[in-house]
Each structure stands twice: as structure tokens, then as C-alpha cells.
Amino acid sequence: MSAIHHHTPDALLAAYATGSLPLPFAVVVAAHTSLCTRCRSVYEAHQVAGGVVLETGSRTDVSGDLKTRTLDLLDAPMVTEASYERAGILPGPVMQALKGKPPRWKPIGMGVRQSIISSGNAGSVRLLSIPPGQAVPDHSHHGLELTLVLQGSFSDETGRYGVGDLEVADDTLEHTPIAGEGEPCICLAATDAPLRFTSLVPRLLQRVFRI
């Protein structure tokens, strides 16, 4: 893997460490930290800091009933989620989100394909495959968009993004991502609101493709 130049912002790593990051973004941040030693170290530091706060924070007495119910829960059989290994270009967290199944690709025009991993009130996370040299229609954002490159590369007004790089886009950015030459650009993208396309045709189709 080439060097990673674009990293997860500290605020997102802190939110991920505390479990407060919405699921679509958590999948992307988990995938990025599985690829990036720098961001993984920062994430682990946030976890340690959180543990220190719990150890040193003030304590509150609880009722005997609450204590008994809590101990009963600790004695209950533990249900653990299956863990998944990396599969090709797909990091373990992506395979976990896919429940170990391969992506279900669907064409959305101009040779671009997508596989929606999840979609709901918290937002959506999907895989995108973009042919070399193909541009994604010019758009801005109603909310936040995280895009992690898993294969190939893309470039836009903010620079070039290769494998392992994470682009963070908000409502201040209008851009036209273009896939690099060579192999298709495959990205993991999460949004918490629909994109805001500049041209008419993408706007007409975005509800159909849930983008």
C-alpha cells in the first residue's frame, strides 16, 4: 500500500472511540483505522483516555436492586459478533458490515457501480466502483460525506486520494471527483444526508439510486 496522506480528523476518532459516531461513519472510520497505523494509534489513545476518565471520575451510589440486575446481566451468556478478516481490497470492518458476503453491485450510469451496505435514518454507507478517468457529477453536500479509497485513486479540487486516503467533505465543499488512470477506483463512502447535485439529470436520478 502506498503512503497515506489524508487521515481521519481527531474529532471523528474521538467520537468513534466513545461509540457516539453514527453507524455509516463508524464503518468508514473503522476501515480507515484498520489501514492506517497513525490513525489507529490516535484512536487507541482516545480509548485509553476514556478509560482513565472512568477510573478517576466521581462515583454515585446505586440501589441494591440496580446492582443485582447489573450482576445478573454480567452472568448472562455473552453474545459476540462474528469477526471477519480482510477479503481482497475490502478491510475486515467492511466485510463485517457486509456480514461476510460479497458486494452486490448495481450500475448507476456512466460505468459507475454501487453496492449499498446500509441505509437508514442515520445515513448510508456504500461501495462505489468508478471506471478510470470517469468523473462523478459535480456536487456539494447537505451534510457530511466520508470517502475512503480502497483501490485506485481519484482527484478533485482538494487534491489526490490514493489507497487508504480518507476525504472528509461537508457543505462548504463543491467538487467533481475524477477516478485516476489504471484500475477502477473503488471507494467506501458514507453520508448523513443526500448529495446536492449541480446538474438536472443527477438530481432526477438520485432518489432512485438513493444517493
Backbone bond lengths (Angstrom), bond angles and torsions (degrees), N, CA, C in turn:
res aa  C-N    CA-C-N  psi(-1)  N-CA   C-N-CA  omega(-1)  CA-C   N-CA-C  phi
1 M - - - 1.458 - - 1.520 109.86 -
2 S 1.344 116.17 138.79 1.455 120.35 178.20 1.519 109.49 -72.34
3 A 1.332 115.66 166.52 1.463 120.31 -178.79 1.520 110.43 -62.18
4 I 1.336 115.64 142.50 1.461 121.28 178.87 1.520 108.75 -92.18
5 H 1.325 116.32 125.85 1.455 121.27 -176.32 1.526 113.12 -109.03
6 H 1.327 117.48 -22.34 1.467 121.29 -176.17 1.530 108.20 -117.11
7 H 1.335 116.32 119.43 1.457 121.95 -168.66 1.528 112.56 -114.23
8 T 1.339 114.87 168.91 1.460 121.16 175.21 1.526 109.73 -72.59
9 P 1.334 118.88 127.95 1.468 120.56 177.50 1.527 111.00 -59.63
10 D 1.332 114.92 149.58 1.463 120.89 -176.09 1.527 111.96 -58.34
11 A 1.327 117.65 -38.35 1.465 120.42 -178.24 1.523 111.59 -62.19
12 L 1.338 116.98 -37.49 1.462 120.16 178.62 1.524 110.72 -71.37
13 L 1.335 117.39 -37.20 1.467 120.38 177.05 1.519 110.75 -64.34
14 A 1.338 116.62 -39.65 1.459 120.01 178.90 1.519 110.84 -65.43
15 A 1.341 116.78 -42.38 1.462 120.43 178.71 1.524 111.03 -64.96
16 Y 1.324 116.32 -38.24 1.472 120.33 178.00 1.527 110.37 -65.28
17 A 1.324 116.85 -40.62 1.471 121.11 -179.48 1.520 111.89 -64.32
18 T 1.340 117.16 -32.62 1.467 120.55 -179.01 1.518 112.48 -88.92
19 G 1.334 116.70 -5.30 1.461 119.96 179.66 1.513 113.85 80.04
20 S 1.342 117.59 14.29 1.465 120.68 -177.68 1.526 113.21 -97.88
21 L 1.323 117.87 0.11 1.461 121.10 -179.29 1.530 109.34 -80.21
22 P 1.333 118.61 129.82 1.465 120.17 178.58 1.527 111.52 -54.89
23 L 1.335 116.30 148.32 1.463 122.08 -172.63 1.525 114.00 -51.59
24 P 1.340 120.45 -48.29 1.476 118.33 -178.12 1.530 112.70 -56.50
25 F 1.341 116.82 -43.78 1.457 120.67 179.31 1.523 111.30 -71.18
26 A 1.332 116.70 -34.06 1.465 120.23 179.57 1.521 110.98 -63.39
27 V 1.330 117.80 -36.96 1.467 120.92 178.15 1.524 110.11 -62.29
28 V 1.328 116.58 -44.23 1.471 120.61 -178.81 1.521 110.80 -67.60
29 V 1.338 117.40 -44.54 1.469 120.30 -179.45 1.527 110.27 -65.58
30 A 1.336 117.23 -39.18 1.465 119.94 176.98 1.525 110.69 -62.18
31 A 1.325 116.48 -41.98 1.465 120.03 179.03 1.522 110.69 -64.96
32 H 1.341 116.45 -41.42 1.466 119.27 -179.48 1.528 111.19 -65.57
33 T 1.333 117.12 -45.08 1.465 119.08 -178.47 1.528 111.64 -67.28
34 S 1.339 117.21 -22.59 1.463 119.02 175.75 1.526 111.40 -73.13
35 L 1.342 116.40 -19.16 1.466 121.46 -179.43 1.520 112.81 -102.04
36 C 1.327 117.15 -24.07 1.470 121.79 -169.60 1.528 110.34 -114.29
37 T 1.328 117.15 112.35 1.470 120.49 -178.82 1.527 111.48 -65.97
38 R 1.320 117.43 -34.08 1.467 120.50 -179.43 1.525 110.86 -63.78
39 C 1.326 117.09 -50.05 1.466 120.19 -178.05 1.524 111.26 -71.27
40 R 1.331 116.73 -30.46 1.460 118.95 176.43 1.525 110.44 -64.83
41 S 1.326 117.47 -38.81 1.464 121.11 178.24 1.524 111.16 -64.88
42 V 1.326 116.79 -41.52 1.466 120.15 179.12 1.532 110.02 -65.59
43 Y 1.332 115.93 -42.70 1.465 120.60 177.67 1.533 110.88 -59.03
44 E 1.320 117.32 -45.46 1.465 121.13 179.96 1.534 111.01 -65.02
45 A 1.324 116.56 -34.23 1.468 119.84 176.67 1.522 110.63 -65.09
46 H 1.322 117.40 -39.39 1.466 120.66 176.47 1.525 110.73 -63.96
47 Q 1.333 117.11 -37.74 1.458 119.94 178.07 1.531 110.73 -63.32
48 V 1.340 115.98 -43.66 1.463 120.54 179.28 1.530 110.07 -63.03
49 A 1.334 116.54 -43.65 1.462 120.29 179.85 1.522 110.78 -61.31
50 G 1.324 116.79 -39.94 1.461 120.49 177.75 1.518 111.50 -63.19
51 G 1.331 116.69 -39.25 1.456 120.52 177.87 1.513 112.12 -64.25
52 V 1.328 116.66 -38.35 1.465 120.93 178.44 1.523 110.26 -64.31
53 V 1.330 116.38 -42.07 1.471 120.17 178.63 1.519 110.80 -60.07
54 L 1.340 116.44 -42.68 1.467 119.74 179.05 1.524 111.64 -64.34
55 E 1.333 116.37 -37.12 1.467 120.13 -177.45 1.520 112.13 -73.03
56 T 1.329 116.16 -34.00 1.471 119.77 -172.98 1.518 113.30 -102.71
57 G 1.329 118.15 -6.41 1.454 121.06 -177.88 1.521 112.10 -70.07
58 S 1.319 114.72 166.09 1.470 119.79 179.57 1.520 110.65 -67.40
59 R 1.327 116.26 152.51 1.449 121.50 -177.20 1.524 110.18 -111.36
60 T 1.320 115.46 150.44 1.458 121.62 179.82 1.516 108.94 -127.10
61 D 1.316 116.53 132.40 1.463 120.22 177.41 1.522 110.20 -67.15
62 V 1.320 116.16 143.54 1.465 121.31 179.39 1.523 108.85 -120.80
63 S 1.320 115.15 160.50 1.458 119.96 -179.85 1.521 110.18 -70.63
64 G 1.327 116.08 156.45 1.457 120.54 177.89 1.507 111.98 -61.80
65 D 1.359 116.19 -34.26 1.468 120.41 179.39 1.523 110.68 -64.21
66 L 1.339 116.75 -44.44 1.465 119.86 179.21 1.520 110.56 -63.95
67 K 1.326 116.24 -40.58 1.469 119.91 179.31 1.527 110.69 -62.31
68 T 1.351 116.84 -42.67 1.467 120.65 -179.84 1.524 111.13 -63.87
69 R 1.350 116.10 -43.99 1.472 119.38 -179.59 1.526 111.25 -64.93
70 T 1.322 116.45 -37.29 1.467 120.15 179.02 1.522 110.66 -65.49
71 L 1.338 117.00 -43.02 1.468 120.31 178.97 1.522 111.05 -65.76
72 D 1.338 116.44 -35.47 1.467 119.91 176.66 1.526 110.90 -62.94
73 L 1.322 116.11 -39.46 1.468 119.86 178.22 1.518 110.96 -64.81
74 L 1.325 116.49 -37.74 1.466 119.94 179.36 1.523 111.42 -66.99
75 D 1.350 116.51 -28.48 1.464 120.54 179.42 1.527 112.69 -82.10
76 A 1.346 116.37 -13.69 1.464 119.80 -177.48 1.526 109.82 -70.09
77 P 1.347 117.77 153.26 1.470 120.62 178.20 1.522 110.74 -58.26
78 M 1.305 115.81 135.93 1.459 120.74 -178.39 1.522 110.16 -83.80
79 V 1.334 115.47 131.53 1.461 121.22 176.22 1.523 107.39 -102.63
80 T 1.308 117.50 116.68 1.466 121.37 -178.67 1.520 110.58 -110.38
81 E 1.336 114.83 144.17 1.459 119.88 176.49 1.523 109.60 -77.61
82 A 1.320 114.41 145.45 1.466 118.77 176.43 1.525 108.75 -66.10
83 S 1.325 116.18 141.52 1.459 120.34 176.19 1.524 108.56 -102.39
84 Y 1.308 115.57 146.67 1.462 120.79 -175.23 1.521 110.33 -123.77
85 E 1.308 115.18 141.82 1.452 121.50 177.42 1.530 110.12 -86.06
86 R 1.319 115.24 162.47 1.451 121.38 174.07 1.528 109.85 -57.87
87 A 1.327 116.56 140.03 1.464 121.99 178.65 1.531 108.17 -127.65
88 G 1.325 116.73 102.67 1.463 119.73 -177.15 1.515 110.07 64.89
89 I 1.331 116.64 -123.41 1.465 120.67 -179.91 1.527 112.10 -86.51
90 L 1.340 117.71 -6.75 1.460 120.67 -174.62 1.527 110.51 -90.36
91 P 1.338 117.77 116.12 1.467 120.76 179.29 1.529 111.58 -63.81
92 G 1.329 115.60 162.24 1.456 121.39 -179.68 1.518 113.87 -52.12
93 P 1.356 119.92 -45.86 1.468 119.86 179.80 1.526 113.26 -60.73
94 V 1.317 117.22 -32.10 1.470 119.74 177.22 1.525 109.79 -70.88
95 M 1.327 116.77 -42.91 1.458 120.16 177.43 1.527 110.61 -62.80
96 Q 1.336 117.42 -34.95 1.455 119.98 177.13 1.525 110.43 -65.90
97 A 1.344 116.64 -42.56 1.463 120.13 178.03 1.531 111.42 -64.08
98 L 1.343 115.76 -31.35 1.471 121.11 177.64 1.527 112.24 -84.23
99 K 1.357 116.03 -1.38 1.470 122.17 -176.92 1.530 112.01 56.78
100 G 1.335 114.86 35.48 1.453 120.52 175.09 1.516 114.92 80.51
101 K 1.317 117.26 -0.28 1.465 120.59 -178.01 1.527 110.59 -94.02
102 P 1.325 118.33 152.91 1.468 119.95 178.19 1.522 110.97 -69.98
103 P 1.322 118.26 155.03 1.469 120.90 178.20 1.530 111.19 -60.47
104 R 1.318 115.64 146.57 1.468 121.71 175.38 1.525 107.65 -103.74
105 W 1.329 114.89 95.10 1.455 120.72 -173.96 1.528 111.34 -78.31
106 K 1.349 114.75 139.48 1.465 120.75 174.91 1.524 108.46 -134.55
107 P 1.349 117.19 135.21 1.468 119.55 179.73 1.526 111.06 -70.84
108 I 1.343 115.87 142.86 1.464 120.15 177.17 1.532 111.24 -127.88
109 G 1.340 116.81 13.30 1.453 120.25 176.28 1.512 114.00 110.11
110 M 1.316 116.13 149.95 1.470 124.60 177.57 1.530 112.05 60.57
111 G 1.331 116.04 24.80 1.464 119.85 -179.44 1.515 113.73 83.18
112 V 1.328 117.03 -3.20 1.462 121.27 -179.78 1.530 109.24 -80.56
113 R 1.328 116.39 139.54 1.460 121.63 176.03 1.523 109.21 -124.42
114 Q 1.325 115.55 153.05 1.451 119.25 175.73 1.525 110.35 -137.26
115 S 1.325 114.71 155.04 1.459 122.16 173.24 1.519 106.39 -133.52
116 I 1.337 116.83 108.05 1.455 120.83 -178.92 1.527 109.00 -76.62
117 I 1.328 116.08 122.04 1.463 121.27 179.89 1.518 110.58 -85.24
118 S 1.325 116.70 -45.67 1.459 120.34 175.47 1.520 108.54 -155.76
119 S 1.335 114.66 153.71 1.457 120.75 179.79 1.522 108.53 -152.42
120 G 1.331 116.78 131.50 1.457 120.13 -178.70 1.513 110.48 -171.04
121 N 1.331 115.59 -163.34 1.459 120.41 -177.00 1.523 112.88 -62.64
122 A 1.342 117.19 -29.67 1.465 120.36 -178.79 1.518 112.37 -79.00
123 G 1.341 117.34 -10.88 1.455 121.39 -177.84 1.510 110.78 127.41
124 S 1.310 116.17 -165.92 1.461 120.79 -178.33 1.520 110.46 -136.57
125 V 1.328 115.26 154.34 1.462 121.78 173.85 1.511 107.20 -134.53
126 R 1.325 116.53 135.77 1.453 121.11 -174.16 1.519 110.29 -148.68
127 L 1.324 114.86 160.45 1.459 122.16 169.47 1.517 108.09 -98.52
128 L 1.325 115.95 139.28 1.460 122.42 177.06 1.516 109.33 -124.12
129 S 1.321 116.09 137.00 1.462 122.06 174.63 1.525 107.82 -120.70
130 I 1.337 115.57 119.06 1.467 121.26 -173.18 1.522 108.68 -120.44
131 P 1.343 118.52 124.93 1.464 120.86 -178.59 1.529 112.00 -60.62
132 P 1.328 117.37 152.60 1.471 120.62 178.58 1.525 111.53 -54.91
133 G 1.327 116.20 133.77 1.459 121.45 177.33 1.514 115.01 79.80
134 Q 1.325 118.08 -6.25 1.465 120.87 -178.44 1.525 110.86 -81.22
135 A 1.316 115.97 137.63 1.460 121.54 177.97 1.522 110.12 -97.63
136 V 1.321 115.72 140.22 1.459 121.30 169.51 1.524 107.02 -82.51
137 P 1.353 118.97 135.98 1.471 119.86 -177.70 1.518 113.09 -51.17
138 D 1.321 115.28 141.72 1.458 122.22 -179.26 1.527 110.07 -54.50
139 H 1.354 115.89 131.58 1.456 119.33 -177.98 1.529 111.19 -155.56
140 S 1.311 114.49 160.25 1.462 122.05 168.57 1.530 106.59 -120.56
141 H 1.349 116.91 -161.58 1.455 118.71 -169.75 1.522 111.79 -138.09
142 H 1.326 114.84 141.69 1.466 120.08 172.42 1.522 110.54 -83.31
143 G 1.327 117.22 -18.35 1.460 121.73 -179.31 1.511 110.29 -146.87
144 L 1.324 116.16 -136.14 1.461 122.23 -177.84 1.525 109.95 -104.56
145 E 1.322 116.01 143.10 1.466 121.88 175.39 1.527 108.92 -132.40
146 L 1.322 116.89 125.80 1.462 122.58 173.67 1.513 108.26 -109.92
147 T 1.332 117.42 130.65 1.461 121.98 -179.62 1.521 109.44 -130.40
148 L 1.325 116.22 118.01 1.463 123.06 -179.31 1.519 109.41 -110.11
149 V 1.331 117.05 126.55 1.463 121.29 179.99 1.532 109.82 -83.60
150 L 1.327 115.61 126.19 1.464 121.46 178.59 1.525 112.08 -107.13
151 Q 1.322 116.90 -23.91 1.478 121.64 177.86 1.519 108.10 -153.19
152 G 1.339 116.28 144.36 1.458 119.90 178.40 1.516 111.85 72.49
153 S 1.327 116.02 -145.37 1.463 120.85 -178.32 1.523 109.58 -162.41
154 F 1.332 114.79 167.34 1.465 119.95 168.63 1.522 108.28 -147.23
155 S 1.309 115.12 160.33 1.466 121.44 177.88 1.519 109.10 -131.39
156 D 1.315 115.64 148.95 1.453 120.65 173.43 1.525 108.66 -149.36
157 E 1.317 116.37 -163.58 1.453 121.08 -176.06 1.529 113.40 -62.55
158 T 1.319 117.89 -17.01 1.465 120.66 -177.28 1.521 113.39 -99.05
159 G 1.356 117.75 -7.86 1.451 119.61 179.09 1.518 112.95 136.27
160 R 1.344 115.43 -164.55 1.460 121.50 -178.75 1.532 109.47 -107.35
161 Y 1.327 114.96 140.94 1.460 121.58 -178.90 1.523 108.96 -125.46
162 G 1.343 115.59 120.23 1.450 121.79 178.00 1.515 110.89 -107.50
163 V 1.322 115.67 -170.26 1.468 120.81 -176.31 1.534 110.36 -58.52
164 G 1.330 115.53 128.27 1.460 121.53 -179.91 1.512 114.17 92.28
165 D 1.339 117.49 -15.22 1.463 120.30 179.56 1.518 110.56 -76.47
166 L 1.331 115.53 145.39 1.461 122.29 179.79 1.527 109.29 -120.16
167 E 1.329 116.13 124.21 1.464 120.02 173.46 1.524 108.82 -99.34
168 V 1.330 115.68 132.82 1.455 122.63 176.24 1.527 107.09 -112.56
169 A 1.335 116.33 115.65 1.456 121.23 -177.60 1.524 109.69 -121.19
170 D 1.337 116.01 138.11 1.460 119.96 177.44 1.520 109.90 -126.81
171 D 1.329 117.39 -165.44 1.464 119.94 -174.03 1.515 113.68 -73.16
172 T 1.344 117.54 -1.13 1.465 119.93 176.50 1.523 112.10 -90.36
173 L 1.341 116.90 -9.96 1.467 119.96 -174.55 1.519 111.67 -106.89
174 E 1.328 115.90 126.22 1.463 122.27 167.89 1.523 106.65 -113.43
175 H 1.330 117.69 126.15 1.461 119.27 -174.47 1.520 111.82 -148.06
176 T 1.342 113.59 165.12 1.464 122.25 177.46 1.524 107.58 -129.67
177 P 1.332 118.07 86.80 1.464 119.95 179.48 1.528 111.70 -64.05
178 I 1.334 116.11 137.19 1.463 122.11 178.67 1.528 108.18 -126.71
179 A 1.333 116.36 125.44 1.468 120.75 179.78 1.513 110.17 -66.32
180 G 1.341 116.35 141.68 1.457 121.24 179.04 1.516 112.04 -72.97
181 E 1.317 115.52 169.18 1.460 121.16 178.14 1.520 110.36 -72.85
182 G 1.322 115.93 161.16 1.462 120.99 179.66 1.510 110.89 103.65
183 E 1.330 116.77 -125.97 1.463 120.22 -178.45 1.521 110.46 -84.04
184 P 1.336 117.27 160.42 1.466 120.14 178.27 1.523 110.92 -56.76
185 C 1.319 115.19 147.57 1.457 121.06 175.57 1.527 107.86 -86.38
186 I 1.316 116.57 118.64 1.458 121.29 176.86 1.522 107.82 -111.71
187 C 1.329 115.06 124.06 1.460 121.54 -175.68 1.517 110.30 -126.04
188 L 1.319 114.66 154.77 1.455 123.01 169.03 1.517 106.15 -107.17
189 A 1.332 116.99 120.33 1.465 120.48 -173.66 1.524 110.52 -127.13
190 A 1.335 115.87 136.46 1.463 121.78 177.76 1.521 109.33 -127.83
191 T 1.319 116.18 139.07 1.463 122.19 177.32 1.523 109.18 -136.71
192 D 1.339 116.04 153.96 1.456 120.01 174.94 1.519 112.19 -111.38
193 A 1.340 116.12 6.81 1.461 121.59 177.59 1.535 107.90 -160.16
194 P 1.325 118.23 156.99 1.470 120.06 179.01 1.529 111.61 -60.37
195 L 1.338 115.47 150.36 1.458 120.12 174.75 1.525 109.75 -70.20
196 R 1.323 115.99 162.41 1.463 121.44 -179.54 1.529 107.50 -117.29
197 F 1.354 116.10 94.14 1.460 120.82 -176.04 1.523 110.76 -79.79
198 T 1.344 113.77 147.00 1.458 120.30 -178.87 1.523 111.75 -79.39
199 S 1.348 117.82 -44.24 1.462 121.41 -175.27 1.525 111.54 -90.82
200 L 1.333 115.71 162.23 1.455 122.46 -171.25 1.525 113.58 -69.53
201 V 1.346 117.62 -47.39 1.464 120.24 -173.41 1.527 112.23 -59.20
202 P 1.344 119.58 -49.64 1.471 118.48 176.76 1.525 112.98 -58.42
203 R 1.348 117.20 -34.98 1.465 119.95 178.84 1.526 110.90 -65.07
204 L 1.334 116.40 -37.52 1.460 120.55 179.79 1.529 111.79 -69.12
205 L 1.337 115.97 -31.75 1.465 120.05 -174.67 1.530 114.03 -93.41
206 Q 1.324 117.85 -13.82 1.450 118.44 -170.53 1.523 113.14 -66.28
207 R 1.324 118.75 -29.77 1.465 119.32 177.98 1.530 110.15 -69.15
208 V 1.349 115.93 -35.95 1.465 120.14 178.92 1.523 110.41 -63.94
209 F 1.338 116.30 -43.88 1.459 121.60 -176.57 1.533 113.17 -91.73
210 R 1.334 116.50 -0.63 1.474 123.02 176.44 1.533 111.61 56.70
211 I 1.315 116.07 51.29 1.465 120.96 179.22 1.540 110.53 -118.64
